[in-house]
Amino acid sequence: MEVSHDYFLCDGCQNKNFTRIHSFSIRFYGVNFSDDLVYDKLTDELFQCTKCGKTFTKEQIEEVLAEFKKKRRS
């Protein structure tokens, strides 16, 4: 059985290595039943190319990987 790897590549420089970047925040908002503010803790995650510095979201990477699956199945 043949095994092959398809890598997500940076569309700027074709590099396959990325570092993870996290940013942390708190989002405040009001609700109808209270005068107090409610908050959510948020963590944003980006992936930065180790060669050119271009960043990608997890969703962008997942879309490309899904395309790889479609191509291999057909």
Order of alpha helices (4+ residues) and beta strands (2+ residues): beta-beta-beta-alpha
